[in-house]
Amino acid sequence: MGYVDRSRAASAVRAAAFLTATFSTVAFFMAASVSTARAAVVLDVFGGTISCSTVSGVQFCEGDVNTRVESFDGVPLDVNVTIPPSGMAGPFPMIFQLHGWGGSKTAGPDTARALAGYVVVSYTARGFHESCGYPSSRFSDPSLSDPDACTDYGWTHLSDTRFEARDSQHLAGLLVDEGLVMPNKIGATGASYGGMRSMVLAILKDRVMLSDGSLVPWTSPLGTPMSIAATAPLIPPSDLAYSLQPNGHMLDYRIDNPYGLRGGVTKSQWNDTLYNTGLSTAYYSPIGVDPSADLTGWKVRTDAGDPYDGDPDSLAILDELTAFHSAYYLDMSVEPAPMMIYNAWTDDLFPGNEALRIWRKIKDLHPSAEVNLHFGDAFGHPRAGLSNNVGRIADRAQEHLDLHLQGIGPGVPTLEVYTQPCGDASELGPFTSTDWDTVHPGEIVLGDGSEQSINQASGDAAIAASLAPLAGGPCRSLPPGDDPTAANYVFPPTASGFTLMGSPTIAARMTVTGIEFAQVVGRLWDVAPDGTQYLISRGVYRPSGVDDPPSEAQVFQLPPNGWEFLPGHAVKLELVGHDAPQTRVSNQGFYVAIRDVVLRLPVMESPGGEVTAPGTPILPPVGLEAPACPFDPEPVCDTPSAPRGSKISLKASKPGKEKLVWSWKKGPAVSGAQFGAGLASKGYSLCIWDADDILKMSAKAPITGSCEGAACWETKSNGDKHLYRDKLAERGGTAKVLLKAGDAGKAGIKILGRGPALGMPPLPLSPMPATIQLIDGDGGCWGATYSLPKKASATAWSSQSD
């Protein structure tokens, strides 16, 4: 049907339309068919709601605030529809052009696509601009079935599958019922927020998610079965929670990459920017009114910072975002529609691992599914190469849609990559391959057995500021020299050069103090012969408390990149404790001792010389660790039945000689099986909060591993006693734990801790009263409240429970 204009002029028009339609947010920083054919001349659409006229040789139906189209739940949407010239007869294939965060529908007709035989629908997502976003668009409107729909529930739901995806499906169904659109030849594309919604539509394919989260077949309002034929998500997230608050647990070689329960590190600058950008054009639900769309409430909790682990508010946000706002977690029992996903190497908001996560999962579930990947630095969110070669990506997206919606052309490569141009290196590519695993047949392995350490203050603030996403373009460099507060690993210069193509993998043994607040920021640099350093990749990791060689080495990856290391250039790995303003600074102190670092770089060169064959992938520790202290004290916790049933003593007379003694007795009965259940579910953590419920200190006794060559935990007296001994107290500051079962008033607990791994807070502990609880990973809790100190000085503090 129709024709596809491949001229330079058409490509330029397409690129310009692409930028206008999909780059709303990014530009803020840089700028089977129905039985009968539709009549050639289209006078109106959506049942006469929007009139159409001829503009630039195509038919254009331009909506406004007075001609909005009601969605499935009555929320009015501002819609534009571009239709092929009257000389072409429908029904036609259709493309959704979905806008970015804070944006709106395309301002004019999509002439190039309409001339190529497509109906193009561009609408403003609910809660933005004239779709209930602006206050002027929320006045009571008697022309609507619910005049107050905008005010009462017309806010943005942040790409909720139950709302935003269903809006698109409803609009498409209306046009199918009018005979204008083919029900099984529907595509979608868009960048950023539009890319996220495009990806969700592909996963749903021929299903609709109802308000209760259930999935039903997608049909038009009049009952015609419908499905997505293909989508082209550009610079999208696949896991919204991870992209905004990464914990570093994504590994591109692992099939299953769920977020998990370890709270990540907030991308502060991006979260602030996105929230404030939306405020100017969007309608946010009043705080606390709608738990499924409480953007303000979510930001308040996120801004409060760590610890997030175990916090019910944080878990509720995580559950909401993963269940309904992220494509990765949607039901994939049905093979998704063909996708072409593009992400930019240097995109600090949605980097390449967002595409790799969902590619790996889909291909595992549906090996024959078509998921084409494109990586480069053509455009993206800052730091990515804004506005460079946008036409290349626009053309690739259209070629993918042309194949699946019209059967035209060869489509796009399964995997297409370019390197990042920076410094002396030019862009190389395109390189194509059959999949992600075959594009890097070799590996460079670098190691350093020294021990270094970082804490919450590690990392030069001026360097971090110079690397902030909004501080410039993708190529960031520093003069010669190392940050003396960082853990630096500079490896010998490469003799022949190589081309990084993939995700740098970092494995190391780590001893962690202050696990609730600890973060490890990794930066990979190319050091030129003159000492100039070029940033290749950077990412953040929430370490665990596990530390037992060799299987317990912790592992994380930096986002992928394509980078040419020229001969004579050296690889440098830098680890720091913060990266503000890109990521949030921890609320309290931590300490991470790092040793036996291994850096594995996937490369495009085949094995030989410096390049080896890829080794066995390193998997995270399989053992369980002690539970993280919750944000607030546990509301239900066993306490002594008599005054002074628990005692606490903290001493900090000399650095490195810190001491803790805590005892608990005269409480309810505790069986040996109850303590044993705690051992079987992650071990124990002693948590200390002040009167404001601020976590001041934690001492941990993980369940896994050995201490001085023997098992850390030992069970005695037929299971009535459990004893933990770690003479060096390196694994969490805990040297000894005694758990003694007994009847009411007879059970007892005693904990001894010492050394720098305790993370001793400033003494005396204040404000009072303090709360101290020993918690396990199975819901067990034993604790007390301490209102008056027995001793209070800068070197010693002690108290007995109330």
Secondary structure, 3 states (H helix, E strand, C coil): CCCCCCCHHHHHHHHHHHHHHHCCCHHHHCCCCCCCCCCCCCCEECCCCEEEEEECCEEEEECCCCCCEECCCCCEECEEEEECCCCCCCCEEEEEEECCCCCCCCCCCCHHHHHCCCEEEEECCCCEHHHHHCHHHCCCCCCCCCCCHHHHHCCCCCCCHHHHHHHHHHHHHHHHHCCCEEEEEEEEEEECHHHHHHHHHHHHCCEEECCCCCEEECECCCCCECCEEEEEEECCCCCHHHHHCCCCCCCCCCCCCCCCCCCCCCCHHHHHHHHHHHHHHECCCCCCCCCCCCHHHHHHHHHHCCCCCCCHHHHHHHHHHHHHCCHHHCCCCCCCCCEEEEEECCCCCCCCHHHHHHHHHHHHHCCCCCEEEEEECCCCCCCCCCCCCHHHHHHHHHHHHHHHHHCCCCCCCCEEECCCCECCECCCCCEEECCCCCCCCEEEEEEEEEEEEEECCCCCHHHHHHCCHHHCCCCCEECCCCCCCCEEEECCCCCCCEEEEECCEEEEEEEEECCCCCCEEEEEEEECCCCCEEEEEEEEECCCCCCCCCCCCEEEECCCEEEEECCCCEEEEEEECCCCCCCCCCCCCCEEEEEEEEEEEEECCCCECCEECCCCCCCCCCCCCCCCCCCCCCCCCECCCCCCCEEEEEECCCCCCCEEEEEEECCCCECHHHHHHHHHCCCEEEEEECCCCCEEEEEEECCCCEECCEECEEEEHHHCEEEEECCCCCCCEEEEEEEECECCCCCEEEEEEECHHHCCCCCCCCCCCEEEEEEECCCCEEEEEECCEEEECCCEEEEECC
